[in-house]
Amino acid sequence: MKNIALLFLLIGLTTSVFSQELIKQKFYKKEKGKSIPKLEIFRNSDGTFLIKEYNSDGTPKMIANSKNKNLYKLDGDVKYYSEKGILKYEGTYKDKFICCEWKLYDENGKLERILDYNFDMDTMQVSETENLKKTICDEEPKFQGGDPGSFVKYIADNLFYPPQAAKNMISGKLWVRFDIDEKGNLVNVKLLRDLDPSLDKEALRVILSSPKWKPAMKDGKPILLTYSMPIVFNLK
């Protein structure tokens, strides 16, 4: 029975080994007679591709399982590593665009943040939002005693529609990104997607006019946290 079990095990290993076909390989320059791979692409038995990039010392740089073998048009799950070979971030590409959930790790490989990405087919742009329920923080930042959703009401109550934009019937949605620092201040405010110069300016004005927040907490200490959110200008 042991021999039969061993035979089945060997058959299984053989099948696993030959389920991937090496179709492309590049090397760094030889050092001390050794060739270190720079890139390897395998074709899986299901028609997808396993793509591996390496650092010059042989540690992994990127590993992807993609529907195609083009490095610039990845379609599948991807992992990126630091120069030390430590996992840096991982997530998914769909039709070459970043999408879905991405996990970001610190320099020691510890999970630090989780972001959600959504691709807008109409504008061909990607929006980013922090998944606070999954991000590693013990307590979410609070705006005027409430959750971050109360900040949406603050924006709606204080947003001014520029007359020229209203006259020209300009409306739509833009995206803003900002950090809430350890003191509760909104800093590093940026537009991820603009709309119209006057509307962009007004959106930034409202964000920058925000009163202080109660910062996010981790291990009993305040931490900086990044937010991305849409601001909608709608003519009624």
C-alpha positions, 0 to 999 in steps of 0.5 A: 500500500505504501508503494501504491501511495508513493506512486500516486504521489509521484504521479501527482507531482509530475502532473503539477510540474508539467502543468506549467510551460516556461515560454520566456526567460530573461537574465541579468548579466552573469556574475561570478559565472552565475546567471540570475533570472530577471523575468520568467513567464510560464503558460499554465494548463488553463491558458493563463500565465504565471509571470515572475520578475526578480531583483538582481539578487534573485529575490522576487520583485513581482509575481502575477497570475494573468490572463495575458503575458503582457506586463503592461496589460496585466489581467489578474492577481499581482504581488509586488515585493521590496528590494529585500523580497518582502511583500509590499502590496498585492491586488488585482488588475482587470483589463490592465486597470487597477481594481478591487481590493489592494493590500499595502504592507509596511517595510516589515511585511505587516499589513498596514492599509487596505484600499478599494479601487473602482474603474469608471467606464464613462470617464475611463478613470479609477477612484480610490477609497480607503476600506476603514473596516479592514484597514488596521486601525483600532478607531476610525477618525471622527468628524464633529463627534460623528463618523466620516459620513457626517463630513458629507453633510458638512460639505453639502451645507457649505458648498457654494455653486460658482455662478459662472459654472451654474450659468454654463450648466456645468455639473458633475462629480470630482474626486478629492484625496486628503490626509487626516494627520495625527492632530486631526488636521486635513493636509495634503489635499489633492484632486484625483479627478477634476471637473471645472476650474471654478468647481475644482477650486470650490471643492478644495476650499470646502475641504480645506475649511474643515474644522479639526477631526478626531484622528484615527487611533492605533495601539492607543496612539493617533495615526495619519489616515488617507481618505478619498471621496467624491464631491458632486455638483448637481444643478437642480 
